[in-house]
Structures are given as structure tokens and as C-alpha cells.
Amino acid sequence: MALSIDELVLTGPPKGASNYSHLEFLSGDGWNLASNGIALTPNLPSIEHELKLETWSESMPVINHVTISRLHPNLNEFTFPMVHELQPSAATLFVCDQDTTETDIHTALLHNSILVSERSAYLHGFVGILTELEHLPSILTAIVEQREQHGLQRKENWRRLVLRLHPILRLTSAAYDKSHLRKIDPFRYELVVSDISDVQLSQFVSEILCQLVRPQAVTIPSTVEQSGEWLLVINALIINNIEVHQSDEPLFQRSIHYHNNFNEHIGLDFVLEEILSNCLLERNFSSSDTKLCAVSTNKRVLIVGHDLKFITDIAKTWRSWGVETTLLKSKNH
């Protein structure tokens, strides 16, 4: 059963009370979601900087310095501007080494710094420039002169930082039963297709299925007929556990409109921006009146496989849609 916001109790560090004033809040050492005294999530530890996250800004801060440890063995060889505080207060070209901690990187990324390292292991799961440090002067010069901004790296690190630190994202991902939290699950959203002239049906389904965070539902205009190519598109989405609805208005509170420049990051970026700007939204549940069902396009389906137990389950799904199905056991894989 999906619980509403009014039924949830959030436990967290006292400093988080102002961030989640719309929820019943209890002070504690870590983070937890509960309802009527029953824990819905494990207790998760508080992480430094978790409440300092901000929405993404396309404006890249100017970088003029390199952050590097005073203990770095090659320090005396460098002549470029340097700072040695491993938690800088502004954007820098941040050098990660074997002594760099996750907290050091979190601090650097909160200021939209660019990471550079000789080994990927020093980046602690984030992305950066992998290079020998002898190339630092030319890299810094290109950044200072704004010939290189490394915008893709910066945005990818912003995504990873929010996913790693945000308390609600961490709690909903770790929930014992996610169905209880589906009304507030930040990863549930609706993709609205307002203008079908923007849709190239040959790539529409793959654009949706390739999303790092897929939509819970796709809403198409009432003028679309469930036939021809659209029938194949609708069936493909439903088979992949994506609801399809017909409506001329968005049905969920958390909705994004489809456009013809749709890449795999659109859905993820949308839900991250939403959780940071609007926090928790109790999503509207769609009506069964608008929900479409898969329609048979074949008189009979032939399913071939070496494992009858496996293909029998597939056959049951097709038969539940009213499709006649034949099973054929293969002698080889």
C-alpha cells in the first residue's frame, strides 16, 4: 500500500529539520523513514555536506588555481598558482591522490571543481581527467583561458554527488518495500508527449528505454489512435513496464515534456532537479480511465527456447493478452 506524506515520519540530524519542514520530523543521529512506528528503511548514517546540495547551474565558475597536497612528491617542480587546503572554498583544478578522501572530493565538487588524477581509483567513483601530472600546466592554462571547461565532467559529477549524498534519494533507494513509498519516490515521473509531430517513432521507444531513470508513465494525446506504428510503440512501452495513458493534460505532479533532443540523461537530471528544488511531491495516481492496455498484433506467437520453464512464463504473459502461443523447445542454445 502506498503511504501518503502525512503518514510518514522522517528521522534525521537536527540540522535537517528546516529542509524537511513539510514532513513530520524527529531528531536523531542518522536518517530513517517510518510509519506508525514501523521502520520503512534501514538507518542510514549522516554524511558531511548532505544538506549543501544545489540545483545544477550552466554557469561555470572561473578556475585560476590548482589544489594539491603539500605532501605531493613533485610539488617543487610546479610553478603554477596553487592552494593546499584539501577542502577549498572555491572552484579549482583539484588533484586527487592516494591520500584524497571522499569528503575532500565532495567539498571540491560542491564548488564545481574539475578533478584530475593519475589513477581512477583516487577519484572514489567520480570522473576526472586521467593524466600524468607533468601535463597539469597545459591543462590549467586551457581552463584559465576558458578554452576547456570540462562541462560534461562537471555535470556528471554533480549527478553522482546528489545521488550519493541526498538523504531522501538514499532512503527511498534503500527502502525495505518501495511500494510503500511510491507516492513520494523521486524517481517516479511522467513523460508527456504534447506534440506528436516531434516524435520519430523509429527511435522514440529506444530513447525512453535508454533513459538512466525511465518514466513511470508516458502520456500521449487523445488524438493518437492505437493502431499502425503507434500500436507497436504503445505495446513496446507496456511490455517494458511503462504505463501508457491518453490525456491532453499531464496526469502526475512530477512531469516532463518530450522534445526532439532527448538523451539518456534527461530523466535523471529532471528528477534530481525536482528533488533539490521542490523536495518531496506526493505524485498523483493516474486513472484507469486513461490507461491503455497492450493490443494483440499477431494471431499466433511462436516462442523458441531451450528451457521450457523459462519460455512457459513468457507464454503465460502473451496468453494473458489474448494471444495464441506455441512453445518450441530448442535442442541447442
C-alpha positions in Angstrom: 0.0 0.0 0.0 1.4 3.4 -1.0 1.6 5.7 2.0 0.9 9.5 1.9 3.3 12.1 3.1 1.1 12.6 6.2 1.7 9.0 7.2 5.5 9.3 7.1 7.9 10.2 9.9 11.4 11.3 8.9 14.2 10.9 11.4 17.4 12.8 10.8 20.1 15.1 12.3 18.6 18.3 13.8 20.2 20.5 11.1 17.9 18.8 8.6 14.6 19.9 10.2 14.3 23.1 8.2 14.9 21.3 4.9 12.1 18.9 5.5 9.5 21.0 7.3 6.7 19.5 5.2 7.3 16.1 6.9 6.9 15.1 10.5 10.5 15.3 11.7 12.3 13.6 14.6 15.8 14.4 15.6 18.3 11.5 15.5 21.9 10.6 14.7 21.1 9.2 11.2 18.3 9.1 8.6 15.3 6.9 8.7 11.7 6.8 7.3 8.9 5.2 9.4 5.1 5.0 9.6 3.2 4.3 12.8 6.3 3.2 14.5 7.3 0.7 11.8 10.6 1.3 10.0 10.3 1.5 6.3 14.1 1.9 5.6 17.3 1.0 7.4 19.0 3.6 9.5 21.5 5.4 7.2 24.4 7.5 8.6 24.6 11.2 8.1 27.2 12.3 5.6 29.0 15.6 5.7 27.7 18.2 3.2 24.5 16.3 2.5 22.4 19.4 3.1 24.5 21.7 1.0 23.5 20.3 -2.4 22.2 22.8 -5.0 20.5 22.5 -8.4 22.7 22.4 -11.5 23.9 25.7 -12.9 25.1 26.0 -16.5 27.3 28.9 -15.4 30.9 27.6 -14.9 32.9 29.3 -12.2 36.3 30.6 -13.2 39.2 28.4 -12.2 42.7 30.0 -11.6 44.4 27.6 -9.2 45.3 24.0 -8.6 44.5 22.3 -5.3 47.3 19.9 -4.5 48.6 18.3 -1.2 51.6 19.9 0.4 53.0 16.3 0.7 52.9 15.7 -3.0 56.4 14.4 -4.0 56.6 16.6 -7.2 55.4 19.8 -5.5 58.6 21.7 -6.0 58.5 21.1 -9.8 55.3 23.1 -10.2 55.3 26.8 -10.8 51.5 27.4 -11.4 49.2 29.0 -8.8 48.4 26.5 -6.1 46.3 26.2 -2.9 47.0 23.4 -0.4 43.7 23.3 1.6 42.2 20.0 0.6 38.7 21.5 1.2 38.9 24.6 -0.9 36.3 27.4 -0.7 36.1 28.0 -4.5 36.4 26.0 -7.7 39.8 24.7 -8.5 41.6 22.1 -10.6 41.6 19.5 -7.8 44.4 16.9 -7.8 43.3 13.6 -6.3 46.0 11.2 -5.0 46.3 8.3 -2.7 45.5 10.5 0.4 42.4 12.1 -1.0 39.2 11.2 0.9 35.7 11.1 -0.4 34.9 14.1 1.8 37.7 16.1 0.2 36.2 15.3 -3.2 32.6 16.1 -2.1 33.8 19.5 -0.9 35.6 20.2 -4.2 32.5 19.2 -6.3 30.2 21.4 -4.2 32.2 24.3 -5.7 32.0 22.8 -9.2 35.7 22.0 -9.3 37.4 19.9 -12.0 39.0 16.7 -10.8 42.4 15.4 -12.1 44.3 12.3 -11.1 47.0 9.9 -12.2 44.7 6.9 -11.3 41.0 6.4 -11.4 41.0 4.7 -8.0 41.9 8.1 -6.4 38.6 9.5 -7.7 36.4 7.4 -5.4 33.8 6.7 -8.1 33.7 10.1 -9.6 35.0 11.2 -13.0 38.0 13.3 -13.8 41.0 14.0 -16.1 43.3 11.0 -16.0 46.8 12.2 -16.8 50.4 12.3 -15.7 50.9 15.4 -13.5 53.5 16.8 -15.8 50.6 17.9 -18.0 49.0 20.0 -15.3 50.4 23.3 -16.5 48.9 22.9 -20.0 45.6 21.7 -18.6 45.3 24.6 -16.2 46.2 27.1 -18.9 43.4 25.8 -21.2 41.0 26.1 -18.3 42.1 29.6 -17.2 41.8 30.8 -20.8 38.4 29.1 -20.9 39.3 27.1 -24.0 38.3 24.0 -21.9 35.5 24.0 -19.3 35.0 20.2 -18.9 31.3 20.8 -18.6 30.3 17.2 -19.2 32.6 16.0 -16.4 31.3 18.7 -14.0 27.7 17.8 -14.7 28.3 14.0 -14.3 30.0 14.6 -11.0 27.1 16.8 -9.9 24.7 13.9 -10.7 26.8 11.4 -8.8 27.2 13.8 -5.8 23.5 14.3 -5.5 22.8 10.5 -5.8 25.4 9.7 -3.2 24.5 12.4 -0.6 20.9 13.3 -0.8 19.1 11.8 2.2 15.7 11.1 0.6 17.3 9.6 -2.5 19.3 7.3 -0.3 16.4 6.3 1.8 13.9 5.6 -1.0 16.6 3.6 -2.8 17.3 1.5 0.4 13.6 1.0 1.4 12.5 -2.4 2.5 9.4 -2.3 0.3 9.5 0.5 -2.3 5.8 0.1 -2.9 5.1 1.8 0.4 7.0 4.9 -0.8 5.9 5.1 -4.4 3.8 8.2 -3.8 6.9 10.1 -2.8 9.5 8.2 -4.8 11.6 10.9 -6.5 12.5 8.5 -9.4 8.8 8.2 -10.5 7.8 10.7 -13.1 5.6 11.1 -16.2 6.8 11.8 -19.7 4.2 13.9 -21.6 4.1 13.9 -25.4 2.3 17.1 -26.3 3.1 17.3 -30.0 3.3 14.1 -31.9 5.0 15.9 -34.8 8.1 16.0 -32.7 8.1 12.2 -32.4 10.2 10.0 -34.7 8.5 6.7 -34.0 11.5 4.7 -35.2 13.6 5.9 -32.3 11.0 7.0 -29.7 10.9 3.7 -27.8 14.7 3.4 -27.7 15.0 7.0 -26.4 12.8 6.1 -23.5 14.2 2.7 -22.7 17.8 4.1 -22.8 16.9 6.6 -20.0 19.1 6.1 -16.9 15.8 6.7 -15.0 12.8 5.5 -17.0 9.5 7.3 -16.7 6.7 5.6 -14.7 4.3 6.6 -17.4 4.1 8.0 -20.9 1.1 10.2 -21.7 0.2 10.7 -25.3 -2.5 13.0 -26.8 -6.1 11.8 -27.1 -5.9 12.2 -30.9 -3.4 9.2 -31.2 -5.1 6.1 -32.4 -3.9 2.7 -31.1 -3.1 1.3 -34.5 -0.3 1.1 -37.0 3.1 2.2 -35.8 1.7 3.8 -32.6 0.2 0.4 -31.7 3.7 -1.1 -31.8 5.1 1.8 -29.8 2.4 1.5 -27.1 2.8 -2.3 -26.8 6.6 -2.0 -26.6 6.4 0.5 -23.7 3.8 -1.5 -21.8 5.8 -4.7 -22.2 8.7 -2.9 -20.6 6.6 -2.0 -17.5 5.9 1.6 -18.6 2.3 2.8 -18.3 0.8 4.5 -21.3 -2.0 6.9 -20.9 -4.1 9.1 -23.2 -4.7 12.6 -22.0 -4.3 16.1 -23.2 -3.1 17.3 -19.8 -0.3 15.9 -17.5 -1.6 13.4 -15.0 1.2 13.4 -12.4 2.7 16.3 -10.4 6.2 15.3 -11.5 6.0 15.6 -15.3 8.5 16.3 -18.1 7.6 17.1 -21.7 9.2 15.2 -24.6 11.3 17.1 -27.1 13.3 16.1 -30.1 16.7 16.4 -28.4 16.1 13.6 -25.8 19.3 12.0 -24.5 19.7 9.3 -21.8 20.3 11.8 -19.0 17.1 13.8 -19.4 15.0 11.7 -16.9 17.8 11.5 -14.3 18.6 15.2 -14.5 14.9 16.0 -14.2 14.3 14.0 -11.0 17.5 15.3 -9.4 16.5 18.9 -10.1 13.0 18.2 -8.8 14.1 16.7 -5.5 16.5 19.6 -4.9 14.1 22.4 -5.8 10.7 21.0 -4.8 11.8 18.3 -2.3 9.1 15.7 -1.9 5.9 15.8 -4.1 3.1 13.3 -3.5 2.5 12.2 -7.0 -1.0 11.9 -8.4 -2.1 8.4 -9.3 -3.3 8.1 -12.8 -6.9 7.0 -13.5 -7.6 3.6 -15.1 -9.9 5.6 -17.5 -6.8 7.0 -19.2 -4.6 3.9 -19.1 -4.1 1.9 -22.3 -3.6 -1.9 -22.5 -1.5 -3.9 -24.9 -3.4 -5.0 -28.0 -2.7 -8.2 -29.9 -0.9 -7.6 -33.2 -0.4 -11.4 -34.1 -2.8 -14.3 -34.5 -0.2 -16.6 -33.0 3.2 -16.2 -31.4 5.9 -18.9 -31.7 8.4 -18.9 -28.7 11.6 -20.9 -29.2 13.9 -21.7 -26.3 16.0 -24.5 -24.7 14.4 -24.0 -21.2 10.7 -24.8 -21.2 10.3 -23.4 -17.6 11.6 -20.0 -18.8 9.6 -19.8 -22.0 6.4 -21.0 -20.3 6.4 -17.9 -18.2 6.8 -15.8 -21.3 3.9 -17.7 -22.9 1.7 -17.0 -19.9 2.2 -13.3 -20.4 1.3 -13.4 -24.1 -1.7 -15.6 -23.4 -2.9 -13.2 -20.7 -3.1 -10.6 -23.6 -5.3 -12.9 -25.6 -2.6 -14.1 -28.0 -2.4 -17.7 -29.1 1.0 -19.0 -28.3 3.1 -22.1 -29.4 6.1 -23.3 -27.5 9.0 -24.9 -29.3 11.9 -26.5 -27.3 15.3 -25.9 -29.0 18.0 -28.6 -28.9 20.8 -26.1 -28.7 21.3 -22.7 -27.1 
